Amino acid sequence: MAESTLTTYRKRRDFRRSPEPRGARGRRAGARFVVQLHRASHLHYDFRLEMDGVLKSWAVPKGPSLDPGVKRLAMHVEDHPLEYGAFEGRIPEGSYGAGDVIVWDSGTYELLKGASGAAAYRRGSLKFALHGRKLRGGFALVKMKRRDPNANAWLLIKERDGEADPRWRAAAHPASVLSGRTLDDATDPAPAVSNPEKILFPDDGITKRDLVAYYQRIAKRILPYLRDRPLMLERYPDGIGGAFFFAKDVPRGAPPWLTTVALESESAKRTIRYVVCNDERSLLYLANLAAVTLHVWQSQVSSLDFPDVLLFDLDPMPECPLRRVARVALSVRDILASVGLSSRVKTTGGTGLHVIVALHPDTPYAAVRRFVELVARRIVDVLPDQVTLDRTVSRRPPGVVYLDVAQVGRGKTFAVPYTARPRPGAPVSMPLTWERVEAWLKSRIADPAAAFAQWRIENAADSPDPWQSSYGHLQRLEPAFERARNEWRNG
């Protein structure tokens, strides 16, 4: 049925010119709604409800109202494919519906009064509750009674409930809930999402559409951490329960606008063409590849042999409580501070923490590695029963923190701040304040991952941004290195 109802949609569009998705039959558990703000020949809001594998659609010229006394005209238009719910961008001149589109609101809905969506739709009387970012509570879509059974005029009406607000105006909330862009910003078409209903996180029902939507929401925060750095992609084409692989080479069929850099690999004995993600379009392209996690080099393309990020990777062993991970991280911070270096901390998105120092890119990797090893030995001296440097897993005692100094070097990568991780709940690598880590010293939480999982793709974009999209102010390593050698007497 869904295929046949998309016939009109497809006939009206030339998909060789328009970035809009062609679409196919869709299935998913649950029901989604989306409202797109569309500046075509006239500005209007496209109100869409997922039903029977498509998006039933109405054009609302004046936009939704939260005033129960206002009835908005809603003109029924052709069904749209489910993929359209994530579409933002510019439909080119000469195309049907030419103009800019953003996702003004989206979320889930539930029918009221227990009627099935298809039956209520055929009767011309839909009552439902919206659970969106902007629109919440009960609404009704009622077909106007006219002699012509095919008449397209409906009314969108807000129900009288706790979400009603006669003073609220749609025009006062112009930004996209996906990208934060307004219509004036929507000049580049967002890449189409292939197979958007593919389940990537089976325990949570999180789809590829949801992953792409997250990376759209978080783009402004994550891009400064990605920019000008070679990437390694952690891809899960069959979801996190299926086979996965790490990809360094640019994918086959990559678009010509995708930035890449060709680097000789001594270990692979060949040239690898890495992706470099410098803009939102590239970020969404990678998300569409089911690249759940993005790993970046510790140096930029302009100074590949000189890192500008110094990394301490804290990996707790089984039976290691949260307070111990916090204590080790704070010891790293304090030891670095004792030689004049400030640091920042983030979750790995799994069980561990990353402590990061921003550097001037003027010290080669080998020297940075020696400094990290020196600091690591100092930490073991301070916390001998809580930290291990042993690279052999079987020799690491339970309950300690493994300090992985091997993660420092040319071509070594780490999970970028705000990237999603392939774990149930879709947690992210979250920047933290040191005050939060200090509070964990009193925690009784046994599993650190349980605490870190509170930051997920569902809520990370709404959380405070303590790092302000920066690894920190750049610091010179050599003075700190010299001071450490002199003071610790083990250089």
C-alpha positions in Angstrom: 0.0 0.0 0.0 2.8 2.4 0.9 4.4 2.0 -2.5 1.2 2.9 -4.3 0.5 6.0 -2.1 3.9 7.4 -3.0 3.1 7.5 -6.7 2.0 11.1 -6.7 5.0 12.2 -4.6 7.4 10.6 -7.1 5.7 11.8 -10.2 6.0 15.4 -9.1 9.8 15.2 -8.4 12.9 14.8 -10.5 15.3 13.0 -8.1 18.2 13.7 -10.5 17.8 17.4 -9.5 16.2 17.4 -6.1 18.0 16.2 -3.0 14.6 15.0 -1.6 14.5 11.2 -0.8 12.9 9.0 -3.3 11.6 6.8 -0.5 10.4 3.3 -0.2 7.9 1.3 1.9 8.7 1.9 5.6 8.0 0.0 8.7 8.7 0.8 12.4 7.3 0.2 15.7 5.6 3.3 17.1 4.4 6.5 15.4 6.4 9.6 14.6 5.3 13.1 13.6 7.3 15.8 12.0 6.6 19.5 11.2 8.8 21.0 8.5 9.0 24.7 7.8 9.0 25.2 4.1 9.7 28.5 2.3 8.4 27.7 -1.2 6.2 30.2 -3.2 4.6 30.9 0.2 5.9 30.2 3.7 4.0 27.3 5.3 4.3 24.5 7.8 4.1 20.8 6.6 2.5 18.7 9.3 3.1 15.0 8.9 2.0 11.9 10.8 3.5 8.5 10.2 0.7 6.1 9.2 0.6 2.9 7.1 4.3 3.1 6.3 4.2 6.7 4.9 3.9 10.3 6.2 0.4 11.5 5.8 0.8 15.2 5.2 -1.0 18.5 5.5 0.2 22.0 4.5 -0.7 24.5 7.3 -0.2 28.1 6.0 -0.3 29.9 9.3 1.4 27.1 11.3 0.3 25.3 14.4 -1.3 27.1 17.3 -1.5 26.3 21.0 -4.7 28.3 21.4 -7.7 25.9 21.6 -9.8 28.8 20.2 -7.9 28.9 16.9 -8.6 26.6 14.0 -5.8 26.4 11.5 -6.5 25.5 7.9 -4.6 22.3 7.0 -4.6 21.3 3.3 -4.2 17.6 2.8 -1.3 16.9 0.3 0.3 13.8 -1.2 1.8 11.2 1.1 5.6 11.5 1.7 8.1 8.7 2.4 9.3 8.1 6.0 12.8 9.3 5.0 11.4 12.8 4.4 11.1 13.2 8.1 14.8 13.9 8.3 15.1 16.1 5.2 16.5 19.5 5.5 18.0 21.6 2.7 17.2 23.5 -0.5 14.9 22.1 -3.3 16.3 23.7 -6.4 14.5 26.3 -8.6 12.3 24.8 -11.2 11.5 21.8 -9.0 8.2 21.0 -7.4 8.1 22.8 -4.0 11.3 24.8 -4.8 12.7 26.5 -1.7 14.3 25.9 1.7 13.1 23.2 4.2 14.0 22.6 7.9 12.7 20.2 10.4 10.8 22.6 12.7 9.6 20.0 15.2 9.6 16.2 15.5 8.7 13.5 18.0 6.2 10.8 18.6 2.4 10.8 18.8 -0.3 8.6 20.1 -3.9 8.4 19.1 -6.5 9.3 21.6 -9.9 7.6 22.2 -8.4 4.3 21.2 -9.2 4.5 17.4 -6.8 3.1 14.9 -5.0 5.7 12.8 -6.3 4.3 9.5 -9.9 4.2 10.6 -9.9 7.6 12.1 -8.1 9.0 9.1 -10.8 7.6 6.7 -13.5 9.1 8.9 -11.8 12.5 8.7 -11.4 12.9 12.4 -8.0 12.3 14.0 -7.3 13.0 17.7 -3.8 12.5 19.0 -1.3 13.6 21.6 2.1 15.0 20.4 5.3 14.5 22.2 7.7 16.9 20.4 10.2 19.5 21.3 7.8 22.4 20.5 4.4 20.8 20.2 3.0 18.8 23.1 -0.4 17.7 24.3 -3.6 16.9 22.5 -4.5 18.0 18.9 -7.2 17.2 16.4 -7.2 17.1 12.6 -10.8 17.3 11.4 -11.8 17.2 7.7 -14.1 20.0 6.8 -17.6 18.7 5.7 -18.0 19.4 2.0 -20.0 17.6 -0.6 -16.8 16.5 -2.5 -15.5 13.4 -0.6 -12.0 14.1 -2.1 -11.9 17.7 -0.7 -8.5 18.4 0.9 -9.4 21.0 3.5 -9.0 20.0 7.1 -8.6 21.9 10.4 -5.8 21.6 12.9 -7.0 22.4 16.4 -5.3 22.4 19.8 -7.2 20.4 22.5 -7.9 22.1 25.9 -5.2 20.7 28.2 -2.2 21.7 30.3 -0.1 22.4 27.2 -2.5 25.0 25.7 -1.1 28.5 25.6 -3.0 31.2 23.7 0.0 33.5 23.8 2.4 31.1 22.1 3.4 31.8 18.5 5.0 29.4 16.1 7.0 32.2 14.4 8.8 32.9 17.7 10.5 29.5 17.4 12.1 29.5 14.0 15.0 27.1 14.5 15.3 23.4 13.4 15.1 20.9 16.2 17.7 18.8 14.3 20.4 21.2 13.2 19.6 24.4 15.1 19.5 26.1 11.7 16.8 28.6 10.6 15.5 28.8 7.0 18.1 31.5 6.3 20.8 29.0 7.1 19.4 26.1 5.1 21.3 26.7 1.9 23.0 23.3 1.5 20.9 20.2 1.1 21.3 17.7 3.8 22.4 14.3 2.5 19.6 11.8 2.0 19.4 9.1 4.7 19.5 5.6 3.2 17.5 2.9 5.0 16.6 5.3 7.8 14.5 2.8 9.8 17.5 0.4 10.1 17.8 -0.5 13.8 21.3 0.2 15.0 20.7 -0.2 18.7 18.3 -3.2 19.0 17.8 -3.0 22.8 16.6 0.6 22.5 14.9 0.7 19.0 17.3 3.5 17.9 17.5 3.7 14.2 19.9 5.2 11.7 17.5 8.1 11.3 17.9 8.7 15.1 21.7 8.6 14.8 21.8 11.0 11.9 19.4 13.3 13.7 21.7 13.3 16.8 24.8 14.2 14.7 22.7 17.1 13.2 21.8 18.4 16.6 25.3 18.1 18.0 27.1 19.3 14.8 28.1 22.8 16.2 29.6 21.2 19.3 31.4 18.3 17.7 32.8 19.8 14.5 35.6 21.9 16.2 37.0 18.6 17.7 36.9 16.9 14.3 38.1 19.7 12.0 41.4 19.1 10.1 42.0 15.7 11.7 42.3 12.3 9.9 39.5 10.0 11.0 39.0 6.3 11.7 35.4 5.3 11.4 33.8 2.6 13.6 31.0 1.3 11.4 28.0 -0.9 12.3 26.1 -1.6 9.1 24.0 -4.3 10.8 23.6 -2.5 14.1 25.7 -2.8 17.2 24.8 -6.5 17.7 26.1 -7.4 14.3 29.5 -7.4 12.5 31.4 -4.2 12.6 34.7 -2.8 11.2 37.2 0.0 11.6 37.6 2.0 8.4 40.5 4.3 7.7 40.2 4.5 3.9 37.6 6.8 2.4 34.5 4.7 1.5 34.0 3.7 -2.1 31.6 6.0 -3.9 32.3 8.9 -1.6 31.0 12.2 -2.9 33.6 14.5 -4.5 33.0 17.3 -2.0 34.2 15.1 0.9 37.6 16.3 2.2 40.3 13.6 2.3 44.0 13.4 2.9 46.4 10.7 1.5 49.0 9.5 4.0 51.7 6.8 3.7 51.3 4.1 6.3 54.5 2.3 7.4 52.6 -0.5 9.1 50.2 -1.1 6.2 52.9 -0.4 3.6 50.5 1.5 1.4 48.8 4.9 1.0 45.6 5.4 3.0 43.2 8.1 2.0 41.6 9.3 5.3 38.4 11.2 5.6 38.6 14.7 7.2 35.3 15.9 8.6 35.2 19.7 8.4 31.5 20.5 8.0 28.0 19.3 8.8 27.4 17.8 5.4 30.4 15.5 5.8 29.3 14.6 9.4 25.9 13.5 8.2 27.3 11.6 5.3 29.4 9.6 7.8 26.4 9.0 10.1 24.5 7.7 7.1 27.3 5.1 6.7 26.4 3.8 10.2 29.7 5.2 11.5 28.5 5.1 15.1 31.8 6.2 16.6 34.3 8.7 15.1 37.9 8.4 16.2 40.4 11.2 15.5 44.1 11.6 15.3 45.9 13.5 18.1 47.4 15.8 15.4 46.0 17.9 12.6 46.6 17.6 8.9 48.8 20.7 9.0 51.2 19.2 11.6 50.8 15.4 11.4 54.0 14.6 13.3 53.3 17.1 16.1 50.3 16.4 18.3 48.2 19.2 19.7 46.3 16.8 22.0 48.0 14.9 24.8 45.9 11.9 26.0 45.8 9.9 29.2 43.5 6.9 28.7 42.1 5.5 32.0 40.6 2.1 31.5 39.1 0.5 34.7 39.4 -3.2 35.2 36.4 -5.4 36.4 35.4 -4.6 40.0 36.8 -1.1 39.8 34.3 1.3 41.4 33.5 4.8 40.1 35.2 6.5 43.0 38.5 4.8 42.1 38.4 5.9 38.5 37.6 9.4 39.7 40.6 9.4 42.2 43.0 8.3 39.5 41.8 10.9 37.1 42.1 13.6 39.7 45.6 12.4 40.5 46.5 12.8 36.8 45.1 16.3 36.9 47.0 17.3 40.0 50.3 15.8 38.8 50.0 17.7 35.5 49.1 20.9 37.4 52.3 20.4 39.5 54.4 20.9 36.4 52.3 23.7 35.0 49.8 22.0 32.7 46.0 22.4 32.9 43.8 19.5 31.7 40.3 18.6 30.8 38.4 15.3 31.3 35.7 13.5 29.5 34.0 10.1 29.5 35.1 7.6 26.9 31.5 6.7 26.4 32.2 3.3 27.9 33.7 2.5 31.3 36.7 4.9 31.3 37.8 8.5 31.3 40.1 10.5 29.0 42.3 13.2 30.5 43.4 15.7 27.8 46.0 18.4 27.6 45.9 20.9 24.7 49.4 21.5 23.3 51.1 23.8 20.9 52.0 21.5 18.0 55.7 21.9 18.3 56.8 18.7 20.1 57.1 15.4 18.1 55.1 12.3 19.1 58.2 10.5 20.5 58.8 13.2 23.0 55.1 13.5 23.9 55.1 9.7 24.5 58.1 9.9 26.8 56.3 12.6 28.8 53.2 10.5 29.1 55.2 7.5 30.3 57.0 9.7 32.8 53.7 11.0 34.2 52.3 7.5 34.2 55.1 6.2 36.3 54.7 9.1 38.7 51.0 8.2 39.1 51.9 4.6 39.9 54.3 5.8 42.6 51.5 7.9 44.1 48.7 5.2 43.8 50.6 1.9 43.5 47.6 -0.3 44.5 45.1 1.5 42.2 46.9 1.9 38.9 48.7 -0.5 36.5 50.7 0.0 33.4 50.9 -3.7 32.5 49.8 -4.2 28.9 49.1 -7.9 29.4 45.4 -8.1 30.4 45.8 -11.4 32.3 48.4 -9.7 34.6 46.2 -6.8 35.6 44.6 -7.2 39.0 40.9 -6.7 39.3 39.7 -3.4 40.7 42.5 -1.2 39.4 42.7 1.4 36.6 44.9 0.6 33.6 46.7 3.6 32.3 47.1 3.0 28.6 50.2 4.9 27.5 50.3 3.0 24.2 47.5 5.2 22.9 50.0 8.0 22.2 51.7 8.1 18.8 51.3 9.0 15.1 48.2 7.5 13.7 46.8 6.6 17.1 43.2 7.7 17.6 40.7 8.4 20.4 36.9 8.8 20.5 36.1 12.4 19.8 34.1 14.3 22.3 30.3 13.9 21.8 30.7 10.9 19.5 28.2 8.0 20.1 29.4 4.7 21.3 28.2 1.2 20.4 26.7 0.3 23.7 23.1 -0.2 24.8 21.4 3.2 25.4 23.6 4.9 22.8 25.9 6.7 25.3 28.3 9.4 24.1 31.8 10.5 25.0 30.8 13.5 27.2 33.0 16.4 28.2 32.9 16.9 32.0 33.9 19.5 34.6 36.5 18.5 37.2 33.9 19.4 39.9 31.7 16.5 38.7 34.7 14.1 38.9 35.4 15.4 42.4 31.8 14.6 43.5 32.3 11.0 42.4 34.9 10.5 45.1 32.0 9.9 47.4 30.0 7.7 45.0 29.0 4.2 45.9 28.4 3.3 42.2 30.2 0.0 41.5 30.2 0.2 37.7 31.6 3.4 36.2 29.7 2.7 33.0 26.4 3.1 34.9 27.3 6.7 35.8 28.6 7.6 32.4 25.6 6.2 30.6 23.5 9.1 31.7 24.7 11.0 28.7 23.2 9.6 25.6 22.3 10.7 22.0 18.9 11.4 23.4 20.0 14.2 25.7 23.6 15.1 25.1 22.8 18.1 22.9 20.6 19.5 25.7 23.3 19.1 28.3 25.7 21.9 29.3 28.9 22.3 27.2 31.7 22.7 29.8 34.5 22.7 27.2 32.9 25.2 24.9 33.9 23.2 21.8 37.6 23.5 22.5 40.3 21.1 23.8 41.6 24.0 25.8 44.2 26.7 25.6 47.4 25.6 23.9 50.3 24.9 26.2 54.0 24.2 25.6 55.2 20.8 26.7 59.0 21.3 27.0 59.0 23.5 30.1 56.6 21.0 31.9 58.8 18.1 30.7 61.9 19.7 32.1 60.3 20.6 35.4 59.0 17.0 35.7 62.4 15.5 35.1 64.0 17.8 37.7 61.4 17.4 40.4 60.7 13.7 40.1 64.3 12.6 39.5 63.3 9.7 37.2 63.6 11.3 33.7 
